[in-house]
Amino acid sequence: MNKLILGILFSLVALNTFAIGNDTVQYPELNKTYIKSYWYDSKNFVVSPAKWRTKQWIEFGVVAGAGVLAYTQDEKIQKYFVAHQSETAGNLSKYVFEPFGRFSPVIIGGLYLGGRLAKDNRLAGTSLTAAKAFIVSSVCAGIVKQITHRHRPYQDDIPDHANWDGPFSSIEYTSFPSGHSTAAFSMATVYAMEYSSTIWVPVLAYTLAAGTAVSRLYDNDHWASDVVIGSALGFVTGRFMWKQSRKGNNRVVILPSAGTHTASVTFILNLAEPKKPKVCF
C-alpha cells in the first residue's frame, strides 16, 4: 500500500515537472549576457570556416559558383529589368519589398515589443536573435562594400558591371554586396527557422526576402551578383545566429508510470541542437 501511495505521489510530481518543462528552451533576453554574446558569436562566425568539413566547403563552392554565374550575366539581367518596368511591379517594389529590407530594424523591434507585451518569450527572444543576425551581417556587408567599392548600375552613363574601384576610393560606390538583400535574408532566416513547423511563417519570410532581393534589380540599384552574394550572406548569418541561440538548450523529459506494487520513471534527454553548430550555405 505504501508503495502504491509513493508511486502515485511520485507520478504527480513527475507529471507536474513535465508540464512545467514543456517549453524549456531558454530564449535570449535583453541583458548583459545577450550583449556579450555579440562578441563571442561574431568571433565564432568569423572563424567558423576553419572548422568546415567537406560538406560545408561544397556548399560554399555552390554559392560562389552561383555568384560567378550571376556575374557573367550581370549586364544582361540589368538590361532585362530596365526594359520590363510596370506600374504594378513598381508599386510592389516601392511599398512592399524595398521597405522590408530598408526597415528591417523597425520590423524586428516591433516584433520584439509585441513579444514582450504579449509575454511571448519565444517571439521576443527570436527577435533578439534576428537583431544580432541583422547587425552582424550588416557589418560584414559594410566591410566588403568599403573594400570593393563597386559602382551601381545607375552611377555610370554606360553601366559597367566590371567597374570596381577597390579600397580607399570614393565611399559613394557601395554596390557589392546588396545590403537590403543581406538584411532581409538575415532577418527572414531566423524567424523561418524558429517557426519552421508553422509553414506560413517560412513561406512568408522567404517570399518577402526574395522579393526584396529582386526589387534591388528592378530598381536598378544593384547587379545580380550583388544580390546573390548579399542574400547568401544574410542567410548564412541568420542560420548561424539562430543555431548559436539554441546552443545548450537541452531538456529532460520525465515520463512516469505506476503499477499496483511498483512505480517507475523514465528520463529522456532531448538535445535541442548539436554541441558545435556549423555554418551551412
C-alpha positions as CSV (number, residue, x, y, z in Angstrom):
1,M,0.0,0.0,0.0
2,N,2.8,2.4,0.9
3,K,4.5,1.6,-2.5
4,L,1.2,2.4,-4.3
5,I,0.9,5.8,-2.5
6,L,4.5,6.5,-3.1
7,G,4.1,5.7,-6.8
8,I,1.0,8.0,-7.1
9,L,2.8,10.9,-5.4
10,F,5.9,10.5,-7.5
11,S,3.8,10.3,-10.6
12,L,2.0,13.5,-9.8
13,V,5.3,15.3,-9.1
14,A,6.8,14.0,-12.3
15,L,3.7,15.0,-14.4
16,N,3.8,18.5,-12.9
17,T,7.5,18.7,-13.8
18,F,6.8,17.6,-17.3
19,A,4.0,20.1,-17.7
20,I,6.2,23.0,-16.5
21,G,9.1,21.8,-18.7
22,N,7.1,21.6,-21.8
23,D,8.6,24.8,-23.1
24,T,12.1,24.7,-21.7
25,V,14.0,26.4,-24.5
26,Q,16.0,29.3,-22.9
27,Y,15.4,32.2,-25.3
28,P,17.7,35.2,-25.3
29,E,16.8,38.1,-23.0
30,L,17.9,41.7,-23.3
31,N,20.6,41.6,-20.6
32,K,24.4,41.6,-20.2
33,T,24.6,38.1,-21.3
34,Y,22.9,38.9,-24.6
35,I,25.1,42.0,-25.2
36,K,28.3,39.9,-24.5
37,S,27.1,37.3,-26.9
38,Y,27.6,39.7,-29.8
39,W,31.4,39.4,-29.4
40,Y,31.5,35.7,-28.9
41,D,29.0,34.8,-31.6
42,S,30.6,37.2,-34.1
43,K,34.1,35.8,-33.4
44,N,32.8,32.2,-33.8
45,F,31.1,33.3,-37.1
46,V,34.3,34.8,-38.5
47,V,36.5,31.8,-37.6
48,S,33.9,29.1,-38.5
49,P,35.3,28.4,-41.9
50,A,38.4,26.9,-40.2
51,K,36.0,24.2,-38.8
52,W,34.2,23.4,-42.0
53,R,34.1,19.9,-43.3
54,T,33.8,18.7,-46.9
55,K,30.0,19.3,-46.9
56,Q,30.4,22.9,-45.9
57,W,33.1,23.6,-48.5
58,I,31.0,22.0,-51.2
59,E,28.1,24.3,-50.2
60,F,30.4,27.3,-50.2
61,G,31.5,26.3,-53.7
62,V,27.9,26.1,-54.9
63,V,27.2,29.6,-53.6
64,A,30.5,31.0,-55.0
65,G,29.6,29.4,-58.3
66,A,26.2,31.0,-58.3
67,G,27.8,34.3,-57.7
68,V,30.3,33.9,-60.5
69,L,27.5,32.8,-62.9
70,A,25.4,35.8,-61.9
71,Y,28.4,38.0,-62.5
72,T,28.8,36.7,-66.1
73,Q,25.1,37.7,-66.7
74,D,25.0,40.9,-64.7
75,E,24.6,43.3,-67.7
76,K,22.0,41.1,-69.5
77,I,19.9,40.8,-66.3
78,Q,20.2,44.6,-65.7
79,K,19.0,45.4,-69.2
80,Y,16.1,43.0,-68.8
81,F,14.8,44.6,-65.7
82,V,15.2,48.1,-67.1
83,A,13.3,47.1,-70.2
84,H,10.4,45.4,-68.3
85,Q,9.1,48.1,-65.9
86,S,5.4,48.2,-65.0
87,E,3.3,50.2,-62.6
88,T,2.2,47.1,-60.6
89,A,5.7,45.8,-60.2
90,G,6.9,49.2,-59.3
91,N,4.4,49.6,-56.5
92,L,5.2,46.2,-55.1
93,S,8.9,47.1,-55.1
94,K,8.4,50.5,-53.6
95,Y,5.7,49.8,-51.0
96,V,6.3,46.1,-50.0
97,F,9.6,44.6,-50.8
98,E,12.0,47.5,-50.6
99,P,10.8,48.6,-47.2
100,F,11.2,45.0,-45.9
101,G,14.9,45.3,-46.4
102,R,15.3,49.0,-45.5
103,F,13.2,48.9,-42.3
104,S,14.4,45.6,-41.0
105,P,15.4,47.1,-37.6
106,V,11.9,48.6,-37.2
107,I,10.2,45.3,-38.1
108,I,12.5,43.4,-35.7
109,G,11.9,46.0,-32.9
110,G,8.2,45.9,-33.4
111,L,8.1,42.1,-33.2
112,Y,10.3,42.2,-30.1
113,L,8.0,44.7,-28.4
114,G,5.0,42.7,-29.4
115,G,6.5,39.6,-27.8
116,R,7.2,41.4,-24.6
117,L,3.7,42.9,-24.4
118,A,2.1,39.6,-25.1
119,K,4.6,37.9,-22.7
120,D,5.7,35.7,-25.6
121,N,9.3,34.8,-24.7
122,R,9.7,32.9,-27.9
123,L,8.8,35.8,-30.1
124,A,10.8,38.3,-28.0
125,G,13.9,36.0,-27.8
126,T,13.8,35.2,-31.5
127,S,13.6,38.9,-32.3
128,L,16.8,39.5,-30.3
129,T,18.5,36.8,-32.3
130,A,17.2,38.3,-35.5
131,A,18.6,41.7,-34.4
132,K,22.0,40.1,-33.8
133,A,21.9,38.4,-37.2
134,F,21.0,41.7,-38.8
135,I,23.7,43.7,-37.1
136,V,26.5,41.2,-37.7
137,S,25.6,40.6,-41.3
138,S,25.3,44.3,-42.0
139,V,28.7,45.0,-40.5
140,C,30.2,42.2,-42.7
141,A,28.4,43.6,-45.8
142,G,29.6,47.1,-44.9
143,I,33.2,46.0,-44.7
144,V,33.1,44.2,-48.0
145,K,31.5,47.3,-49.6
146,Q,34.3,49.5,-48.4
147,I,36.9,47.0,-49.7
148,T,35.4,46.6,-53.1
149,H,33.7,49.9,-53.9
150,R,31.8,48.6,-56.8
151,H,29.8,51.0,-59.0
152,R,26.0,50.6,-59.0
153,P,24.3,50.3,-62.4
154,Y,22.8,53.8,-62.3
155,Q,26.0,55.5,-61.3
156,D,27.7,55.4,-64.7
157,D,26.4,56.8,-68.0
158,I,27.1,53.3,-69.5
159,P,26.5,50.7,-66.8
160,D,29.6,48.6,-66.4
161,H,29.4,45.6,-64.0
162,A,33.2,45.3,-64.0
163,N,33.7,48.8,-62.5
164,W,35.3,48.1,-59.1
165,D,37.4,50.9,-57.6
166,G,38.8,48.8,-54.7
167,P,39.9,50.1,-51.2
168,F,40.5,53.7,-50.4
169,S,38.3,55.1,-53.1
170,S,35.1,57.1,-53.1
171,I,32.6,55.9,-50.5
172,E,29.7,56.5,-52.8
173,Y,30.4,53.3,-54.7
174,T,28.9,50.6,-52.5
175,S,27.1,48.2,-54.8
176,F,28.7,44.9,-53.6
177,P,27.1,43.1,-51.8
178,S,23.4,44.2,-51.7
179,G,22.8,45.5,-48.2
180,H,19.0,45.2,-48.5
181,S,19.2,41.6,-49.6
182,T,21.6,40.8,-46.7
183,A,19.3,42.4,-44.1
184,A,16.2,40.8,-45.5
185,F,17.6,37.3,-45.5
186,S,19.3,37.6,-42.2
187,M,16.0,38.5,-40.5
188,A,13.8,36.1,-42.5
189,T,16.1,33.1,-41.9
190,V,15.9,33.5,-38.1
191,Y,12.1,33.6,-38.0
192,A,11.8,30.9,-40.6
193,M,14.0,28.5,-38.7
194,E,12.4,29.2,-35.3
195,Y,8.9,28.8,-36.6
196,S,9.6,26.1,-39.3
197,S,6.7,24.0,-38.0
198,T,4.3,26.8,-38.8
199,I,4.5,26.6,-42.6
200,W,3.2,30.0,-43.4
201,V,6.0,31.7,-41.5
202,P,9.0,30.5,-43.5
203,V,6.9,30.9,-46.7
204,L,6.1,34.5,-45.9
205,A,9.5,35.3,-44.6
206,Y,11.5,33.9,-47.6
207,T,9.0,35.4,-50.1
208,L,9.5,38.8,-48.7
209,A,13.2,38.4,-48.5
210,A,13.4,37.1,-52.1
211,G,11.1,39.9,-53.3
212,T,13.4,42.4,-51.6
213,A,16.4,41.0,-53.4
214,V,14.6,41.1,-56.8
215,S,13.4,44.6,-56.1
216,R,17.1,45.8,-56.0
217,L,17.4,44.6,-59.6
218,Y,14.1,46.0,-60.6
219,D,15.0,49.4,-59.2
220,N,18.4,49.3,-61.0
221,D,20.2,49.7,-57.6
222,H,22.3,46.5,-57.8
223,W,23.8,43.9,-60.1
224,A,22.5,40.3,-60.0
225,S,25.8,39.2,-58.4
226,D,25.4,41.8,-55.6
227,V,22.0,40.3,-54.8
228,V,23.1,36.7,-54.9
229,I,26.1,37.2,-52.5
230,G,24.1,39.5,-50.3
231,S,21.3,37.1,-49.9
232,A,23.7,34.2,-49.2
233,L,25.5,36.3,-46.6
234,G,22.2,37.1,-44.9
235,F,21.0,33.5,-44.9
236,V,24.3,32.1,-43.6
237,T,24.4,34.7,-40.8
238,G,20.8,34.2,-39.8
239,R,21.2,30.4,-39.7
240,F,24.4,30.6,-37.7
241,M,23.0,33.0,-35.1
242,W,19.8,31.0,-34.7
243,K,21.8,27.9,-34.0
244,Q,24.0,29.8,-31.5
245,S,20.9,30.9,-29.7
246,R,19.8,27.3,-29.3
247,K,23.1,26.0,-28.3
248,G,23.0,24.3,-24.9
249,N,19.2,24.2,-24.8
250,N,18.8,20.7,-23.5
251,R,16.0,19.3,-21.6
252,V,15.0,16.3,-19.6
253,V,11.5,14.9,-20.2
254,I,10.1,12.8,-17.3
255,L,7.7,10.0,-18.2
256,P,6.3,8.4,-15.0
257,S,4.5,5.1,-14.7
258,A,3.0,3.3,-11.8
259,G,1.6,-0.2,-11.2
260,T,-0.2,-1.9,-8.4
261,H,3.0,-2.6,-6.4
262,T,5.7,-0.7,-8.3
263,A,6.5,2.8,-9.6
264,S,9.0,3.7,-12.3
265,V,10.1,6.8,-14.1
266,T,11.8,7.2,-17.5
267,F,14.2,10.2,-18.2
268,I,14.7,11.2,-21.8
269,L,17.4,13.7,-22.6
270,N,16.4,15.8,-25.6
271,L,19.4,17.6,-27.2
272,A,17.9,20.7,-29.0
273,E,21.0,21.4,-31.1
274,P,24.4,19.9,-31.9
275,K,27.1,20.9,-29.5
276,K,29.1,22.8,-32.2
277,P,26.8,24.2,-34.8
278,K,28.4,24.8,-38.2
279,V,27.6,27.4,-40.8
280,C,26.0,25.8,-43.9
281,F,25.5,27.8,-47.1
